[in-house]
Amino acid sequence: MNSYELNAVQEMKKWQRKMQRKPSVINNLSKKVQVKLNSYIPEKVHQAVTATIKQMVKAVLFGAEFTTGNRAVFETLEAREAVVNEKISFYKKTASAEGGITGAGGILLGLADFPILLGLKLKMLFEIASVYGYSVKDFRERLYILHIFQITFSSQQHRRDIFEQMKDWRFKYTQVPEDINQFDWRNFQQEYRDYIDIAKLAQLIPGIGAVVGIIVNYRLIDQLGETAKNAYRMRYADEQTL
């Protein structure tokens, strides 16, 4: 490995330790509050939200395939990640602008931000996967993308669980079920909602919604981009040992 790759692996190992960290007292307290609040929501509402998010994500997962280029070929990890950084920068600016527009438009446009931002996040992950050389036409690669999404926007305990599923992916790859309906959509939507609810609710407040939308969307995309880089670095480092 050259100096860039060694530095990338060190950053990745630091990220791995963060993903495996035990939940803090504040993490546990926050999760208990969210669970309690969710218990007040009728089961029919949970089912409806789960079904809606499932259909939204499936639409993006199977639609982005046709708008994502072929797998890229690069001679070095540094050249590959230069392109990845450009894509993350583009999506941060796009999501930030979208958040500002919907945040300034009041509650109705603020609600529209949810599916738009979700689509931007998943589309970015598709493009990043392609740059790292993985075919998004393969369902199992799409499942890995959903793991990246979950590990970014989840409680610390759920994050640890998802990280265990992502480790040694080259061995688990052949064991992944090929039916997307077997995916745990309930946990997916609930963890995601719980993670971003407070920030996105502030976007609906008149007068500050636009500013909140710009800042929050920028940070969420930035966070997702960094997670994606380290998730694919983990596979890169794993493959280098073969």
TITIMI-104315 format. One record per residue: residue in one letter; x, y, z of N, C-alpha, C in turn; residue number from 1. Coordinates in pm, 1 decimal, m for minus. Layout:
<rs>
- residu; n_east; n_north; n_up; ca_east; ca_north; ca_up; c_east; c_north; c_up; num
- a; X; Y; Z; X; Y; Z; X; Y; Z; NUM $
...
</rs>
This chain:
<rs>
- residu; n_east; n_north; n_up; ca_east; ca_north; ca_up; c_east; c_north; c_up; num
- m; 83.3; m119.7; 0.0; 0.0; 0.0; 0.0; 86.9; 124.9; 0.0; 1 $
- n; 42.0; 227.7; m73.5; 114.8; 354.6; m71.6; 67.9; 439.4; 46.8; 2 $
- s; 124.9; 559.4; 60.7; 95.7; 643.0; 177.5; m51.8; 683.2; 184.0; 3 $
- y; m111.8; 709.4; 67.2; m254.0; 747.4; 66.3; m339.8; 631.8; 117.0; 4 $
- e; m311.1; 511.2; 69.3; m388.7; 394.3; 109.3; m370.6; 365.3; 258.1; 5 $
- l; m247.5; 380.5; 307.6; m222.7; 357.3; 449.8; m301.7; 455.1; 535.8; 6 $
- n; m305.3; 582.1; 493.2; m381.0; 683.2; 566.1; m531.0; 652.6; 560.7; 7 $
- a; m579.1; 608.5; 443.6; m720.2; 575.3; 427.1; m759.1; 458.8; 517.8; 8 $
- v; m670.5; 359.6; 528.7; m697.6; 244.7; 614.1; m700.0; 286.1; 761.4; 9 $
- q; m612.7; 377.1; 799.6; m612.6; 426.2; 937.2; m742.2; 499.3; 969.6; 10 $
- e; m789.5; 580.6; 876.3; m917.4; 650.2; 894.6; m1031.2; 548.9; 904.4; 11 $
- m; m1022.9; 445.7; 822.1; m1125.7; 342.4; 822.1; m1128.6; 267.6; 955.6; 12 $
- k; m1012.7; 237.4; 1010.9; m1006.1; 166.9; 1138.5; m1062.3; 252.6; 1251.9; 13 $
- k; m1037.0; 382.2; 1244.8; m1092.7; 474.9; 1343.4; m1245.1; 473.7; 1333.4; 14 $
- w; m1295.0; 471.8; 1210.7; m1440.2; 466.6; 1186.6; m1498.1; 335.5; 1239.3; 15 $
- q; m1427.1; 224.7; 1218.6; m1472.5; 94.8; 1268.2; m1487.6; 96.0; 1419.7; 16 $
- r; m1391.4; 155.8; 1487.7; m1399.6; 162.9; 1635.0; m1521.4; 243.8; 1677.0; 17 $
- k; m1549.0; 349.5; 1603.0; m1664.7; 433.2; 1632.8; m1794.4; 355.0; 1613.8; 18 $
- m; m1800.7; 275.1; 1507.0; m1921.4; 197.3; 1478.8; m1945.3; 88.9; 1584.2; 19 $
- q; m1837.3; 38.8; 1645.1; m1848.7; m70.6; 1741.8; m1856.5; m22.0; 1886.8; 20 $
- r; m1851.6; 108.7; 1903.7; m1854.8; 165.2; 2038.5; m1987.2; 132.5; 2108.2; 21 $
- k; m1980.2; 99.9; 2235.0; m2101.7; 71.9; 2310.8; m2183.6; 199.5; 2328.9; 22 $
- p; m2316.1; 187.3; 2331.7; m2400.0; 306.4; 2349.4; m2369.9; 375.1; 2482.5; 23 $
- s; m2363.3; 506.9; 2480.8; m2339.6; 582.8; 2602.9; m2470.1; 593.6; 2682.1; 24 $
- v; m2461.6; 647.9; 2801.7; m2581.0; 668.0; 2884.6; m2680.3; 757.6; 2810.9; 25 $
- i; m2629.2; 861.6; 2745.5; m2716.0; 954.0; 2671.0; m2780.3; 882.0; 2552.7; 26 $
- n; m2701.2; 797.6; 2482.2; m2755.0; 719.1; 2370.7; m2871.0; 632.1; 2416.5; 27 $
- n; m2850.0; 562.6; 2529.6; m2953.4; 472.8; 2581.8; m3077.4; 548.3; 2625.8; 28 $
- l; m3056.1; 662.4; 2690.2; m3169.3; 743.6; 2736.1; m3249.3; 796.4; 2618.5; 29 $
- s; m3178.4; 845.9; 2517.6; m3243.4; 898.2; 2397.3; m3324.3; 789.9; 2327.9; 30 $
- k; m3266.7; 668.8; 2319.1; m3336.0; 558.2; 2254.3; m3460.8; 519.6; 2331.3; 31 $
- k; m3452.9; 518.8; 2464.7; m3569.0; 483.2; 2546.5; m3682.1; 583.4; 2527.3; 32 $
- v; m3645.6; 711.9; 2515.7; m3746.5; 816.1; 2493.7; m3814.8; 794.9; 2359.5; 33 $
- q; m3734.8; 765.5; 2255.9; m3790.7; 742.0; 2122.6; m3881.8; 619.7; 2121.8; 34 $
- v; m3838.6; 512.9; 2187.2; m3920.7; 391.5; 2193.8; m4052.7; 420.4; 2264.2; 35 $
- k; m4046.2; 498.9; 2372.4; m4167.4; 534.3; 2446.4; m4261.5; 616.5; 2359.1; 36 $
- l; m4206.6; 712.0; 2286.7; m4288.9; 795.6; 2198.6; m4351.8; 710.9; 2087.6; 37 $
- n; m4273.2; 618.8; 2033.5; m4325.3; 532.0; 1927.5; m4436.8; 441.2; 1977.5; 38 $
- s; m4432.3; 407.9; 2107.4; m4535.5; 319.7; 2163.3; m4671.9; 387.2; 2166.1; 39 $
- y; m4672.4; 520.9; 2163.0; m4799.1; 595.0; 2163.7; m4861.6; 603.7; 2023.9; 40 $
- i; m4782.8; 570.3; 1923.8; m4832.5; 577.1; 1785.5; m4905.4; 447.1; 1753.2; 41 $
- p; m5026.8; 454.3; 1702.8; m5102.8; 332.6; 1670.7; m5028.7; 241.9; 1572.7; 42 $
- e; m5046.6; 111.5; 1590.5; m4979.2; 13.5; 1506.5; m5011.6; 33.4; 1359.0; 43 $
- k; m5134.1; 71.8; 1329.3; m5173.4; 93.3; 1190.3; m5091.4; 205.3; 1125.9; 44 $
- v; m5057.3; 305.9; 1206.0; m4975.9; 417.1; 1156.3; m4834.5; 367.0; 1125.8; 45 $
- h; m4778.8; 288.4; 1217.7; m4645.4; 231.2; 1195.9; m4643.0; 148.8; 1067.7; 46 $
- q; m4745.7; 66.7; 1049.5; m4752.8; m17.8; 930.8; m4762.6; 64.8; 803.1; 47 $
- a; m4840.7; 173.0; 811.0; m4858.6; 259.6; 693.6; m4728.7; 330.4; 657.8; 48 $
- v; m4658.5; 381.0; 760.0; m4531.9; 451.0; 736.9; m4428.0; 353.6; 681.6; 49 $
- t; m4422.0; 233.4; 740.5; m4327.9; 131.4; 693.5; m4352.4; 98.2; 547.1; 50 $
- a; m4480.5; 77.4; 511.8; m4516.1; 43.1; 373.7; m4479.7; 155.9; 278.4; 51 $
- t; m4503.6; 280.5; 322.2; m4473.2; 396.4; 237.4; m4324.2; 409.4; 211.7; 52 $
- i; m4244.2; 401.1; 317.9; m4098.9; 413.9; 303.2; m4042.8; 296.6; 223.2; 53 $
- k; m4097.5; 178.7; 246.1; m4054.0; 61.3; 170.8; m4073.3; 83.0; 21.3; 54 $
- q; m4189.8; 132.3; m17.1; m4217.4; 155.1; m158.7; m4129.9; 267.1; m216.0; 55 $
- m; m4107.2; 372.0; m135.4; m4021.2; 482.4; m179.2; m3879.6; 433.8; m205.3; 56 $
- v; m3826.0; 357.8; m109.3; m3687.8; 310.9; m121.4; m3675.2; 211.2; m236.1; 57 $
- k; m3771.9; 122.1; m248.6; m3768.5; 24.2; m358.4; m3771.1; 95.5; m493.0; 58 $
- a; m3852.3; 201.9; m502.7; m3861.4; 276.5; m628.5; m3726.9; 338.3; m664.1; 59 $
- v; m3658.6; 392.5; m562.3; m3526.9; 453.4; m585.7; m3423.5; 345.4; m616.2; 60 $
- l; m3428.0; 236.0; m539.6; m3330.2; 128.5; m558.1; m3333.8; 71.1; m699.0; 61 $
- f; m3453.3; 52.1; m749.3; m3465.3; m9.9; m880.1; m3469.3; 91.9; m992.7; 62 $
- g; m3485.8; 218.9; m956.9; m3484.5; 323.2; m1058.4; m3346.3; 380.0; m1080.3; 63 $
- a; m3269.2; 393.5; m971.0; m3134.6; 450.9; m980.7; m3042.8; 363.3; m1064.0; 64 $
- e; m3076.4; 234.0; m1070.5; m2994.5; 140.9; m1149.3; m2980.6; 187.8; m1293.2; 65 $
- f; m3087.4; 247.7; m1345.8; m3088.7; 285.2; m1486.2; m3027.2; 422.6; m1511.3; 66 $
- t; m2995.8; 493.9; m1403.4; m2935.0; 625.6; m1419.8; m2793.4; 630.4; m1364.3; 67 $
- t; m2740.7; 514.7; m1325.8; m2604.3; 506.3; m1274.5; m2514.2; 446.0; m1381.3; 68 $
- g; m2400.0; 508.3; m1402.2; m2308.9; 462.7; m1506.4; m2247.9; 326.5; m1475.6; 69 $
- n; m2172.2; 276.2; m1571.4; m2104.4; 148.7; m1553.4; m1996.1; 159.8; m1447.4; 70 $
- r; m1954.5; 45.3; m1397.1; m1848.8; 44.6; m1296.3; m1722.7; 111.5; m1349.4; 71 $
- a; m1665.3; 198.0; m1268.7; m1546.3; 272.6; m1311.3; m1418.9; 192.5; m1283.5; 72 $
- v; m1314.0; 223.6; m1357.3; m1184.0; 158.4; m1338.8; m1079.3; 265.1; m1310.4; 73 $
- f; m1008.7; 250.1; m1199.7; m904.8; 345.5; m1161.4; m778.9; 269.2; m1123.6; 74 $
- e; m665.3; 332.5; m1144.7; m538.8; 266.3; m1114.2; m505.8; 270.4; m965.8; 75 $
- t; m553.1; 374.6; m896.3; m521.2; 388.0; m754.3; m645.3; 423.3; m674.0; 76 $
- l; m639.2; 397.1; m545.0; m747.9; 433.6; m454.8; m760.3; 585.5; m446.8; 77 $
- e; m647.8; 654.2; m453.9; m649.1; 800.2; m446.1; m727.7; 860.4; m562.3; 78 $
- a; m705.0; 810.0; m683.2; m777.3; 859.3; m800.8; m926.1; 828.2; m788.7; 79 $
- r; m957.4; 711.6; m737.7; m1096.5; 669.5; m719.4; m1167.1; 761.1; m620.1; 80 $
- e; m1100.8; 787.8; m507.8; m1165.7; 866.9; m403.3; m1171.0; 1015.8; m436.5; 81 $
- a; m1087.9; 1059.3; m530.1; m1098.1; 1197.9; m577.2; m1232.7; 1216.6; m646.8; 82 $
- v; m1274.6; 1115.9; m723.0; m1404.6; 1120.5; m790.9; m1517.5; 1108.2; m688.7; 83 $
- v; m1499.7; 1020.5; m589.9; m1599.8; 1003.8; m484.6; m1621.2; 1135.7; m410.9; 84 $
- n; m1511.8; 1204.8; m378.6; m1522.7; 1333.0; m308.1; m1596.7; 1437.3; m391.3; 85 $
- e; m1575.8; 1435.0; m521.4; m1647.3; 1526.9; m609.8; m1797.5; 1498.6; m607.1; 86 $
- k; m1832.8; 1372.6; m606.7; m1974.2; 1334.9; m604.1; m2038.7; 1374.1; m471.1; 87 $
- i; m1968.8; 1350.7; m362.0; m2021.0; 1389.0; m230.4; m2041.6; 1540.1; m224.9; 88 $
- s; m1945.6; 1615.9; m276.2; m1956.0; 1761.8; m279.1; m2076.6; 1806.4; m360.5; 89 $
- f; m2097.3; 1743.8; m476.0; m2211.8; 1777.7; m561.8; m2343.5; 1752.6; m489.4; 90 $
- y; m2355.2; 1637.5; m424.2; m2481.0; 1603.7; m357.0; m2502.2; 1688.1; m231.3; 91 $
- k; m2396.0; 1728.2; m164.8; m2410.9; 1816.9; m49.1; m2469.3; 1950.9; m92.7; 92 $
- k; m2417.4; 2004.2; m202.3; m2467.6; 2132.0; m253.1; m2611.3; 2119.4; m302.4; 93 $
- t; m2640.8; 2009.0; m371.6; m2775.9; 1987.4; m424.0; m2876.5; 1972.9; m310.9; 94 $
- a; m2843.4; 1890.0; m211.1; m2933.6; 1867.8; m98.3; m2949.4; 1994.3; m14.9; 95 $
- s; m2842.2; 2070.4; m2.3; m2847.8; 2195.2; 73.1; m2942.0; 2295.1; 6.2; 96 $
- a; m2930.6; 2306.7; m125.3; m3019.1; 2397.4; m199.8; m3163.8; 2350.3; m190.7; 97 $
- e; m3185.1; 2221.2; m203.0; m3320.6; 2165.1; m193.2; m3378.7; 2190.1; m54.9; 98 $
- g; m3297.2; 2172.9; 49.2; m3343.6; 2195.8; 186.1; m3380.5; 2340.9; 210.1; 99 $
- g; m3304.7; 2432.3; 149.1; m3335.1; 2574.7; 163.7; m3466.9; 2610.8; 97.6; 100 $
- i; m3491.1; 2554.4; m20.1; m3614.4; 2585.0; m94.1; m3736.1; 2528.0; m22.2; 101 $
- t; m3729.9; 2399.6; 16.0; m3844.3; 2338.4; 82.7; m3863.6; 2395.8; 223.0; 102 $
- g; m3753.6; 2431.9; 288.8; m3763.6; 2489.8; 422.6; m3828.6; 2626.0; 421.8; 103 $
- a; m3811.1; 2700.2; 313.6; m3870.2; 2833.6; 301.8; m4016.0; 2827.3; 260.2; 104 $
- g; m4060.4; 2709.7; 215.9; m4195.9; 2697.9; 162.6; m4301.3; 2656.7; 261.4; 105 $
- g; m4266.0; 2649.0; 389.7; m4365.8; 2613.0; 489.0; m4383.0; 2462.9; 504.3; 106 $
- i; m4491.6; 2423.6; 569.4; m4512.9; 2284.1; 605.8; m4526.7; 2192.9; 483.7; 107 $
- l; m4604.6; 2235.1; 383.5; m4627.8; 2148.1; 268.3; m4499.3; 2115.8; 192.8; 108 $
- l; m4421.8; 2219.5; 161.8; m4294.6; 2194.8; 93.5; m4195.2; 2125.6; 186.2; 109 $
- g; m4204.8; 2156.6; 316.5; m4116.6; 2091.6; 413.5; m4137.8; 1942.0; 416.9; 110 $
- l; m4263.2; 1900.1; 404.8; m4293.7; 1757.6; 401.1; m4241.2; 1692.9; 273.1; 111 $
- a; m4238.1; 1770.2; 166.0; m4189.0; 1717.8; 38.1; m4038.8; 1691.4; 43.2; 112 $
- d; m3971.4; 1755.0; 138.2; m3826.2; 1737.9; 151.0; m3788.9; 1594.0; 183.0; 113 $
- f; m3873.8; 1524.4; 258.2; m3841.0; 1388.7; 303.1; m3813.6; 1293.2; 186.4; 114 $
- p; m3908.0; 1276.3; 93.4; m3880.8; 1183.3; m17.7; m3772.4; 1232.7; m112.6; 115 $
- i; m3762.6; 1366.0; m131.2; m3660.0; 1419.7; m221.6; m3521.0; 1391.9; m165.6; 116 $
- l; m3502.6; 1420.4; m36.3; m3372.5; 1399.3; 27.8; m3337.8; 1250.7; 32.0; 117 $
- l; m3437.6; 1167.1; 58.6; m3415.8; 1022.8; 59.9; m3364.4; 975.9; m76.1; 118 $
- g; m3425.4; 1026.6; m182.3; m3382.8; 989.5; m316.8; m3241.6; 1035.0; m347.0; 119 $
- l; m3206.0; 1155.8; m303.9; m3070.5; 1207.9; m326.1; m2966.4; 1122.9; m253.4; 120 $
- k; m2998.6; 1083.6; m131.6; m2905.3; 1003.3; m52.3; m2877.4; 869.4; m119.9; 121 $
- l; m2984.0; 802.5; m160.6; m2967.5; 670.8; m221.2; m2899.5; 679.8; m357.5; 122 $
- k; m2933.6; 783.3; m433.8; m2871.0; 801.1; m565.3; m2720.6; 824.3; m548.6; 123 $
- m; m2681.5; 901.9; m448.6; m2539.3; 925.3; m422.9; m2469.2; 794.6; m388.1; 124 $
- l; m2533.6; 712.2; m306.4; m2473.7; 584.3; m269.1; m2456.6; 492.9; m389.3; 125 $
- f; m2552.7; 495.9; m481.8; m2540.7; 416.9; m603.9; m2417.3; 460.4; m682.8; 126 $
- e; m2399.6; 589.9; m696.7; m2287.6; 641.4; m775.7; m2154.1; 612.0; m707.4; 127 $
- i; m2150.8; 622.4; m575.7; m2027.8; 592.2; m501.9; m1991.7; 444.8; m516.9; 128 $
- a; m2091.0; 357.8; m507.1; m2066.5; 213.8; m524.1; m2006.4; 185.7; m661.1; 129 $
- s; m2059.1; 252.2; m763.6; m2010.3; 233.0; m900.0; m1865.7; 279.2; m913.6; 130 $
- v; m1832.3; 391.5; m849.6; m1694.9; 443.0; m855.8; m1598.4; 346.0; m787.7; 131 $
- y; m1643.4; 282.1; m679.7; m1557.3; 185.7; m611.0; m1548.6; 52.6; m684.7; 132 $
- g; m1622.6; 41.9; m796.2; m1609.3; m75.5; m880.6; m1710.1; m186.2; m857.7; 133 $
- y; m1821.6; m154.7; m790.5; m1923.1; m256.5; m763.4; m2046.5; m234.4; m850.9; 134 $
- s; m2102.2; m342.3; m898.5; m2217.4; m334.7; m988.4; m2347.1; m320.0; m909.4; 135 $
- v; m2414.1; m207.7; m924.9; m2539.6; m185.0; m853.2; m2654.5; m263.4; m916.4; 136 $
- k; m2627.1; m333.0; m1026.5; m2730.5; m418.9; m1085.4; m2748.6; m545.4; m1001.3; 137 $
- d; m2649.3; m574.0; m919.7; m2654.3; m689.2; m830.2; m2734.8; m650.6; m706.0; 138 $
- f; m2840.6; m725.5; m677.2; m2925.0; m694.7; m562.1; m2845.2; m689.5; m433.0; 139 $
- r; m2745.6; m779.5; m420.7; m2669.1; m784.1; m296.4; m2586.5; m657.6; m275.2; 140 $
- e; m2548.7; m591.2; m383.9; m2479.8; m462.8; m370.4; m2578.3; m354.4; m325.9; 141 $
- r; m2701.1; m365.2; m369.4; m2803.4; m270.4; m323.9; m2831.6; m289.7; m175.5; 142 $
- l; m2827.0; m415.6; m132.8; m2847.7; m443.2; 9.1; m2734.0; m382.8; 91.9; 143 $
- y; m2612.7; m390.1; 39.0; m2498.2; m328.5; 108.9; m2519.1; m177.1; 119.4; 144 $
- i; m2574.9; m119.3; 14.0; m2605.7; 23.4; 14.0; m2706.2; 55.7; 124.1; 145 $
- l; m2807.0; m29.0; 141.6; m2904.9; m6.8; 248.3; m2839.4; m19.9; 385.9; 146 $
- h; m2740.8; m108.7; 397.4; m2666.6; m121.6; 523.3; m2590.4; 8.8; 552.9; 147 $
- i; m2528.7; 65.5; 449.9; m2455.8; 192.0; 467.5; m2551.9; 300.9; 513.7; 148 $
- f; m2668.1; 304.4; 451.1; m2770.1; 402.7; 487.7; m2810.4; 384.7; 634.3; 149 $
- q; m2836.0; 261.0; 672.0; m2880.3; 234.1; 809.4; m2773.9; 267.7; 912.9; 150 $
- i; m2651.0; 229.2; 883.6; m2545.5; 249.4; 983.3; m2517.1; 398.1; 1005.2; 151 $
- t; m2554.5; 479.7; 905.5; m2536.0; 624.6; 917.9; m2646.2; 686.4; 1001.5; 152 $
- f; m2768.8; 642.9; 979.7; m2884.5; 706.1; 1043.1; m2955.4; 610.5; 1138.3; 153 $
- s; m2885.3; 571.8; 1243.9; m2942.2; 478.5; 1341.4; m2890.5; 510.0; 1481.0; 154 $
- s; m2955.6; 450.6; 1579.8; m2906.0; 459.7; 1716.8; m2775.5; 381.1; 1724.6; 155 $
- q; m2697.8; 406.9; 1830.0; m2566.9; 341.7; 1840.1; m2578.2; 190.0; 1850.4; 156 $
- q; m2677.0; 138.8; 1922.6; m2691.3; m5.7; 1935.4; m2726.2; m68.8; 1800.9; 157 $
- h; m2818.0; m8.9; 1728.3; m2855.4; m62.5; 1597.4; m2737.6; m51.4; 1501.0; 158 $
- r; m2661.0; 54.7; 1516.2; m2542.5; 74.6; 1433.3; m2443.0; m40.0; 1454.0; 159 $
- r; m2424.6; m80.0; 1576.2; m2333.9; m191.9; 1605.5; m2384.1; m321.2; 1541.6; 160 $
- d; m2514.3; m342.6; 1547.7; m2573.1; m463.5; 1488.8; m2553.7; m465.7; 1337.2; 161 $
- i; m2577.1; m352.2; 1273.5; m2562.7; m344.2; 1127.5; m2416.0; m360.3; 1087.9; 162 $
- f; m2326.1; m303.8; 1167.5; m2183.0; m315.0; 1137.1; m2140.0; m461.5; 1134.7; 163 $
- e; m2192.2; m541.6; 1226.8; m2159.4; m684.3; 1229.7; m2203.9; m753.7; 1101.7; 164 $
- q; m2314.5; m708.4; 1044.3; m2363.9; m766.9; 920.0; m2276.5; m727.2; 800.2; 165 $
- m; m2208.8; m612.0; 811.6; m2127.6; m561.8; 701.5; m1985.2; m616.8; 701.8; 166 $
- k; m1939.0; m660.5; 816.9; m1803.2; m714.6; 826.5; m1790.3; m841.7; 743.5; 167 $
- d; m1672.3; m860.7; 685.2; m1644.8; m981.6; 605.4; m1752.2; m1002.5; 498.7; 168 $
- w; m1786.5; m895.8; 428.4; m1896.0; m901.1; 331.9; m1868.9; m1000.6; 219.8; 169 $
- r; m1744.0; m1023.8; 187.1; m1715.9; m1116.1; 77.0; m1759.5; m1258.9; 110.2; 170 $
- f; m1766.8; m1290.3; 240.6; m1815.1; m1422.3; 281.1; m1967.8; m1423.1; 293.5; 171 $
- k; m2023.3; m1311.2; 340.8; m2167.8; m1303.6; 362.6; m2243.8; m1277.1; 232.7; 172 $
- y; m2170.9; m1230.2; 132.8; m2229.3; m1194.0; 4.1; m2313.4; m1307.3; m55.8; 173 $
- t; m2261.3; m1428.4; m47.4; m2330.8; m1543.5; m109.3; m2448.0; m1592.4; m25.2; 174 $
- q; m2459.6; m1544.9; 98.4; m2565.9; m1590.3; 187.5; m2683.5; m1492.5; 192.8; 175 $
- v; m2670.6; m1381.7; 122.0; m2774.4; m1278.6; 125.7; m2898.4; m1324.8; 48.2; 176 $
- p; m3017.8; m1317.7; 108.3; m3139.5; m1355.4; 35.5; m3164.5; m1258.2; m79.8; 177 $
- e; m3213.0; m1308.4; m191.0; m3231.9; m1225.1; m309.0; m3371.1; m1164.1; m318.3; 178 $
- d; m3448.1; m1176.4; m211.0; m3582.1; m1117.2; m206.9; m3577.6; m993.6; m118.4; 179 $
- i; m3597.4; m876.8; m177.1; m3588.3; m751.9; m102.0; m3697.2; m740.5; 3.8; 180 $
- n; m3805.1; m817.2; m11.7; m3913.5; m812.5; 86.3; m3873.8; m874.9; 219.1; 181 $
- q; m3763.3; m951.6; 220.3; m3714.7; m1011.2; 345.0; m3633.3; m910.9; 427.6; 182 $
- f; m3606.8; m795.9; 370.2; m3532.7; m691.4; 441.2; m3617.7; m639.1; 557.4; 183 $
- d; m3553.8; m601.0; 667.7; m3625.1; m553.2; 786.8; m3665.6; m406.8; 767.6; 184 $
- w; m3775.6; m385.2; 697.5; m3819.9; m248.7; 665.7; m3868.6; m172.9; 787.7; 185 $
- r; m3926.9; m243.5; 884.0; m3979.7; m177.0; 1004.1; m3867.7; m107.0; 1080.6; 186 $
- n; m3760.0; m179.9; 1106.8; m3647.1; m120.2; 1177.7; m3582.2; m10.2; 1094.6; 187 $
- f; m3574.5; m34.2; 963.7; m3513.8; 63.4; 873.1; m3583.0; 198.8; 885.0; 188 $
- q; m3714.9; 202.0; 870.1; m3787.6; 329.1; 871.2; m3791.3; 390.9; 1010.8; 189 $
- q; m3802.4; 306.0; 1114.1; m3813.7; 360.3; 1248.6; m3682.8; 422.1; 1295.9; 190 $
- e; m3570.6; 353.7; 1269.4; m3440.8; 407.2; 1308.1; m3412.1; 537.2; 1232.7; 191 $
- y; m3443.9; 537.6; 1104.5; m3420.0; 656.6; 1022.0; m3503.2; 774.3; 1071.1; 192 $
- r; m3631.9; 749.7; 1094.9; m3719.8; 855.7; 1143.0; m3673.5; 909.7; 1277.9; 193 $
- d; m3643.2; 817.8; 1368.8; m3600.4; 860.1; 1502.8; m3473.9; 943.7; 1496.9; 194 $
- y; m3384.9; 909.4; 1403.8; m3255.7; 978.2; 1393.9; m3270.5; 1121.4; 1344.7; 195 $
- i; m3356.4; 1142.9; 1244.8; m3361.6; 1275.2; 1181.8; m3483.1; 1358.5; 1219.4; 196 $
- d; m3576.2; 1301.4; 1298.4; m3701.4; 1370.9; 1328.8; m3683.4; 1511.6; 1382.7; 197 $
- i; m3602.7; 1525.9; 1488.4; m3588.8; 1655.4; 1554.1; m3533.1; 1760.9; 1458.9; 198 $
- a; m3428.5; 1724.9; 1387.2; m3366.0; 1820.2; 1294.4; m3462.7; 1860.8; 1184.0; 199 $
- k; m3534.6; 1761.2; 1128.3; m3623.8; 1791.4; 1016.7; m3750.2; 1862.8; 1062.5; 200 $
- l; m3794.9; 1838.8; 1186.0; m3911.1; 1911.7; 1236.2; m3881.3; 2060.7; 1247.8; 201 $
- a; m3757.8; 2093.9; 1284.2; m3719.1; 2234.8; 1294.8; m3725.4; 2303.5; 1159.5; 202 $
- q; m3716.0; 2225.2; 1053.8; m3721.3; 2280.2; 918.5; m3861.3; 2331.7; 884.1; 203 $
- l; m3962.3; 2286.9; 958.1; m4099.9; 2327.7; 932.0; m4137.3; 2457.5; 1002.7; 204 $
- i; m4047.1; 2507.3; 1088.4; m4076.1; 2629.9; 1163.7; m4061.1; 2752.3; 1072.9; 205 $
- p; m4167.1; 2832.4; 1058.6; m4161.0; 2950.7; 972.2; m4049.4; 3045.8; 1016.1; 206 $
- g; m3978.3; 3101.0; 920.8; m3874.1; 3199.0; 950.3; m3734.9; 3140.2; 956.3; 207 $
- i; m3722.4; 3018.8; 1009.6; m3589.4; 2956.6; 1020.6; m3579.7; 2828.3; 938.5; 208 $
- g; m3691.8; 2787.1; 879.3; m3694.8; 2661.1; 805.5; m3592.1; 2651.9; 695.0; 209 $
- a; m3574.4; 2761.7; 621.3; m3480.6; 2760.4; 508.7; m3336.8; 2741.2; 557.1; 210 $
- v; m3299.7; 2813.7; 661.9; m3163.6; 2803.6; 716.3; m3138.8; 2663.4; 771.1; 211 $
- v; m3237.5; 2612.2; 846.1; m3225.4; 2477.4; 902.3; m3212.1; 2374.6; 790.2; 212 $
- g; m3294.8; 2390.1; 684.8; m3291.2; 2296.0; 572.7; m3156.1; 2293.0; 504.5; 213 $
- i; m3096.9; 2409.1; 484.9; m2965.8; 2418.6; 420.4; m2858.7; 2347.4; 503.2; 214 $
- i; m2855.6; 2377.5; 633.3; m2751.6; 2323.3; 720.8; m2769.8; 2173.6; 744.2; 215 $
- v; m2893.4; 2133.8; 778.5; m2919.3; 1993.4; 811.6; m2895.9; 1902.6; 691.0; 216 $
- n; m2948.1; 1939.2; 575.9; m2929.9; 1854.3; 457.2; m2783.2; 1841.9; 419.2; 217 $
- y; m2709.2; 1951.2; 430.5; m2565.8; 1949.2; 399.5; m2493.3; 1850.8; 491.5; 218 $
- r; m2524.6; 1859.1; 619.8; m2456.0; 1773.2; 716.7; m2495.7; 1626.5; 702.5; 219 $
- l; m2623.1; 1601.3; 673.7; m2668.2; 1463.1; 657.7; m2600.9; 1396.0; 538.4; 220 $
- i; m2589.9; 1468.7; 427.6; m2522.5; 1413.6; 309.2; m2373.5; 1395.2; 335.7; 221 $
- d; m2312.6; 1491.3; 403.0; m2170.4; 1481.6; 436.2; m2143.9; 1358.8; 523.6; 222 $
- q; m2229.6; 1337.6; 621.0; m2217.2; 1222.6; 710.9; m2232.8; 1091.5; 634.4; 223 $
- l; m2330.6; 1087.1; 545.7; m2354.4; 966.8; 466.6; m2236.9; 938.7; 372.1; 224 $
- g; m2182.8; 1044.5; 313.1; m2070.1; 1029.1; 222.2; m1947.4; 972.2; 292.1; 225 $
- e; m1917.4; 1023.1; 410.4; m1801.7; 973.1; 485.6; m1821.3; 828.0; 528.3; 226 $
- t; m1944.7; 794.1; 566.8; m1973.5; 655.9; 603.7; m1953.9; 563.1; 484.0; 227 $
- a; m2004.0; 606.1; 369.0; m1991.2; 524.9; 246.8; m1844.1; 502.3; 212.5; 228 $
- k; m1762.4; 607.0; 219.9; m1620.2; 593.5; 188.7; m1555.2; 488.1; 278.1; 229 $
- n; m1582.2; 495.9; 406.5; m1518.5; 401.7; 498.2; m1574.5; 260.5; 484.9; 230 $
- a; m1702.1; 249.7; 450.8; m1762.5; 117.3; 430.5; m1698.8; 47.3; 310.3; 231 $
- y; m1670.9; 123.1; 204.9; m1607.3; 63.4; 87.0; m1457.0; 47.9; 106.8; 232 $
- r; m1398.0; 133.0; 188.0; m1257.0; 113.5; 222.6; m1240.1; m17.4; 299.1; 233 $
- m; m1338.0; m48.9; 382.9; m1332.8; m172.0; 460.6; m1328.5; m293.1; 367.0; 234 $
- r; m1408.6; m288.6; 261.9; m1408.1; m397.7; 164.6; m1278.4; m397.3; 82.8; 235 $
- y; m1229.4; m279.1; 52.1; m1104.4; m266.7; m23.3; m988.5; m328.1; 54.6; 236 $
- a; m980.1; m291.7; 184.4; m872.5; m344.7; 268.6; m885.1; m495.6; 283.1; 237 $
- d; m1008.7; m543.1; 293.2; m1034.0; m686.2; 304.3; m987.3; m759.9; 179.7; 238 $
- e; m1017.8; m702.0; 64.2; m980.9; m764.8; m62.5; m830.1; m762.3; m86.5; 239 $
- q; m761.7; m661.2; m31.6; m617.9; m652.1; m48.2; m543.5; m762.3; 25.0; 240 $
- t; m609.5; m823.7; 123.6; m544.8; m929.5; 200.1; m555.7; m1064.5; 132.5; 241 $
- l; m638.4; m1073.7; 25.3; m655.7; m1201.0; m45.7; m528.4; m1240.0; m120.0; 242 $
</rs>
